[in-house]
Amino acid sequence: MFRYFYSRCLPVGSLLEGQYGQSNVHVDTPTVINRTGAKNIVELSLNESEKEKFAHSVKTLKDIQSLYWEYFNS
């Protein structure tokens, strides 16, 4: 039987490890997905305004996540 192994680029929650200048946070980003899972994050070119807004969003996520972890680890 012949099987097709397609890769697709989809917006999914991916762990950033330096992409967009951010680390240790899961953010919906364009990511190449194949049958084995997430293959790589597609880093889009952002202008300065977009970079600032993205960084603000990541900071907000990290602030919310820290409250969650403080509550459930106490």
C-alpha positions as a Markdown table, in Angstrom:
| # | Residue | x | y | z |
|---|---|---|---|---|
| 1 | Met | 0.0 | 0.0 | 0.0 |
| 2 | Phe | 1.3 | 3.4 | -1.0 |
| 3 | Arg | 1.0 | 6.1 | 1.7 |
| 4 | Tyr | 1.4 | 9.8 | 1.4 |
| 5 | Phe | 3.3 | 11.7 | 4.0 |
| 6 | Tyr | 2.4 | 15.3 | 3.7 |
| 7 | Ser | 3.7 | 18.2 | 5.7 |
| 8 | Arg | 1.4 | 21.1 | 6.4 |
| 9 | Cys | 2.0 | 24.5 | 7.8 |
| 10 | Leu | -0.7 | 25.2 | 10.5 |
| 11 | Pro | -1.1 | 27.7 | 13.3 |
| 12 | Val | -0.6 | 25.6 | 16.4 |
| 13 | Gly | 0.7 | 26.2 | 20.0 |
| 14 | Ser | 4.4 | 25.6 | 19.8 |
| 15 | Leu | 7.1 | 26.0 | 22.4 |
| 16 | Leu | 9.3 | 28.9 | 21.4 |
| 17 | Glu | 13.0 | 28.4 | 22.0 |
| 18 | Gly | 14.5 | 31.6 | 20.8 |
| 19 | Gln | 12.2 | 32.2 | 17.8 |
| 20 | Tyr | 10.9 | 35.8 | 17.7 |
| 21 | Gly | 13.4 | 36.5 | 20.6 |
| 22 | Gln | 11.2 | 34.5 | 23.0 |
| 23 | Ser | 11.8 | 31.4 | 25.1 |
| 24 | Asn | 10.0 | 29.0 | 27.4 |
| 25 | Val | 6.5 | 29.9 | 26.3 |
| 26 | His | 3.9 | 28.2 | 24.1 |
| 27 | Val | 2.4 | 30.5 | 21.5 |
| 28 | Asp | 0.3 | 29.8 | 18.4 |
| 29 | Thr | 2.7 | 30.2 | 15.5 |
| 30 | Pro | 2.9 | 28.9 | 12.0 |
| 31 | Thr | 4.4 | 25.4 | 12.4 |
| 32 | Val | 5.2 | 22.7 | 9.9 |
| 33 | Ile | 3.4 | 19.5 | 11.0 |
| 34 | Asn | 3.9 | 16.0 | 9.6 |
| 35 | Arg | 2.9 | 12.5 | 10.7 |
| 36 | Thr | 5.5 | 12.5 | 13.4 |
| 37 | Gly | 4.4 | 15.9 | 14.9 |
| 38 | Ala | 5.7 | 19.4 | 14.9 |
| 39 | Lys | 8.7 | 19.6 | 12.6 |
| 40 | Asn | 9.7 | 23.2 | 12.8 |
| 41 | Ile | 8.4 | 26.7 | 13.5 |
| 42 | Val | 8.1 | 29.1 | 10.6 |
| 43 | Glu | 9.4 | 32.4 | 11.9 |
| 44 | Leu | 7.6 | 35.2 | 10.1 |
| 45 | Ser | 9.3 | 38.6 | 9.4 |
| 46 | Leu | 7.8 | 41.2 | 11.7 |
| 47 | Asn | 8.1 | 44.9 | 11.6 |
| 48 | Glu | 9.1 | 46.8 | 14.8 |
| 49 | Ser | 5.4 | 47.5 | 15.8 |
| 50 | Glu | 4.5 | 43.8 | 15.3 |
| 51 | Lys | 7.5 | 42.7 | 17.3 |
| 52 | Glu | 6.5 | 45.0 | 20.2 |
| 53 | Lys | 2.9 | 43.8 | 20.2 |
| 54 | Phe | 4.1 | 40.2 | 20.0 |
| 55 | Ala | 6.5 | 40.7 | 23.0 |
| 56 | His | 3.7 | 42.3 | 25.0 |
| 57 | Ser | 1.4 | 39.4 | 24.3 |
| 58 | Val | 4.1 | 36.9 | 25.4 |
| 59 | Lys | 4.7 | 38.9 | 28.6 |
| 60 | Thr | 1.0 | 38.8 | 29.3 |
| 61 | Leu | 0.9 | 35.0 | 28.8 |
| 62 | Lys | 3.9 | 34.5 | 31.0 |
| 63 | Asp | 2.4 | 36.7 | 33.7 |
| 64 | Ile | -0.9 | 34.7 | 33.6 |
| 65 | Gln | 1.0 | 31.4 | 33.6 |
| 66 | Ser | 3.1 | 32.4 | 36.6 |
| 67 | Leu | 0.0 | 33.1 | 38.6 |
| 68 | Tyr | -1.3 | 29.6 | 37.6 |
| 69 | Trp | 1.9 | 27.9 | 38.6 |
| 70 | Glu | 2.1 | 29.8 | 41.9 |
| 71 | Tyr | -1.5 | 28.8 | 42.8 |
| 72 | Phe | -1.1 | 25.1 | 41.9 |
| 73 | Asn | 2.4 | 24.7 | 43.4 |
| 74 | Ser | 1.5 | 26.2 | 46.8 |
